[in-house]
């Protein structure tokens, strides 16, 4: 059975990531954020999602990637359903939804290191690029502040 | 009807509902006699009625249900087949049960309903011997009888007469007396005309809405959902109102005002649906008190007032444990053993009173016992032993403050740990739990007379009025419950209004020292260095008031409290978030969390607070009092300086002392501040062998010049009456007084400075 899974793709720095489509509730443009003083540095702030208050996490900081270029277009929100409720993940840009053939699934590449390696469930080889599958549940568990 | 016990009321509602289903089930059974599930359902209904009737000692009701249950038992076992006759008899049983319930509802007691024939019929059917009696029985009774209970029964139910008297009067009627039964009873002196009037009125009212018609059961989940929707509506309303404010068109204004009103009313209505009488929590307490007093060998009578005071369901849940704990505490520690009470000249039976009432949008609950009260000194000793406070603090505490020490962490006042209390769940937990829902708790006690705990809690948690403030670009909401007042300092006041005592910023608010917390620095941001105006929000938490400095104060607004996600649990400064009129999210400040974080309850503030309060009490009796800064000098001696002379309190490193003009000086605010050692000036010896690393300096302004008075330590600020004796102008002492139980010299700063200032000596010596 050559089953395939659909992933919602997005980019962070120069990398392409994917989240299972059925986890994704919606994708939104940048919106008003309310900063939360003294919160974990990964917490970017709070957004109003149709009357519901949702915590937004900066995936760049979570994955310990270099900070976003201030001149770059504002980040996008991917609202995902997780065990800790609805959360918004801030990413650089949203890509297509892709069908990934389960047969091409591989372990995370050796070249990845550090936090990113822990939070990547595996990879798919798409034509010409590598799709890194985000382990969403682990990604939204914040490390305790040092 | 209002007289009926609430539990009986619940039983009635439930039974009516069950009987309605009972009828449906019976009809279904007639259509399909083999349906065992339906038989079981009918059986259960009757079984429940029987059980509950037995519990309330409604014997006739129970007896009828019992016979019907026997019959149904055989049907369920399949030993009897359902015939039309049986179904009719069972339906009639249902009608009779309803009638009996109606009598109970109207009078509170069982009526004289004759069920002998019906039970006989049911028994016959049960034993299998059918009878055509059903037709006879199934006649509608006198209509009047059905809707209105008999006057005699009502009177008996009210306790206004006896069954015998009614029977006698009825007998007289049968013999041809055409007077009404009430008249006969009054004539016989068996009841009063008033009681009859009341009973007649009740009889008239009765056919109105009965319990089953006027109340329905609703799933709590549905109510929660409604509450959430109302919350959303309030937010949308706020948004619209804000937008309309920017519009010129008056039609919008009218519509938005209507929306505003309707939303408010709807909000109140929905909130009411979630209200429950506090009696629902109190119901469990008589048992708690009984068991506990037995275990302790005490006699306690529990008096409850205001059981029907209503509270939001969620709050009822939240106060259940704290209340139970307070009651246990009162029985365990408050009320004395019978022998001790007798010795103290009190009744052997102690009294514990629970009182609930609404006041100012809050619910007040008082738990009062007439026991031995709390010994403030014993508490203080204990607190000192546990290092919760220092002996000095204890000395300046009022009794009332001392009594409230029982809320300090890790306190158990029992001499020995009993099985009842001292299990680690202390009064501190009670206070924390109550404050978590935005409430307050306060204890007052009079030794030998008893103790009273006052709990104040908000009516609801979901939608609360809040004050909006800003810090930097962020807006925050402060629940109005913790708000005491707003203070605005401008111009010169803004610069001088916030002083440092012991390194902690304070503001002198009407003679009291208010600890100051800067919101920006609590939020981990840069506090703005100089402000043209200072906005202080005076808040109350943990029994202590403090001032929160914010950048700006905005409106008050109704906010809908929304919980924060699990990712923000560690940010203890916020109790939730809300959505503002412009659609943005604003955080709700957790006042208690901020107070804890900023350690507002420090030694300094606590002590000064104590001194002040004492002063306030004194102030009512005396006209004159002084506010004094207490300092330590030399060998464990104390001196006091009038606070009005004090400009600031500072701390300088000993290393920063320089010499100018033959005396010690420090650089201070781009100026040279001459220093003067108070111990030297008063001639009470030096500061000992070693130089301390830091010098505590009281900066005074004498005749327009700043002088730094070096003291051994800064101890406290007190406000009290001072009885000065033995002034010594030569030494610069106005006199001595007893302050905090110690003889203290009150310093005449002007004299000291003038006498010890070589620069002034020439100028003023002759004056």
Interface residues (C-beta under 8 A of the other chain):
Chain A: X32 X34 X35 X36 X37 X38 X39 X40 X43 X45 X46 X47 X48 X51 X52 X53 X54 X55 X57 X84 X85 X87 X140 X142 X145
Chain B: X232 X235 X474 X523 X524 X525 X562 X564 X565 X566 X567 X568 X570 X571 X573 X574 X577 X579 X583 X584 X585 X586 X587
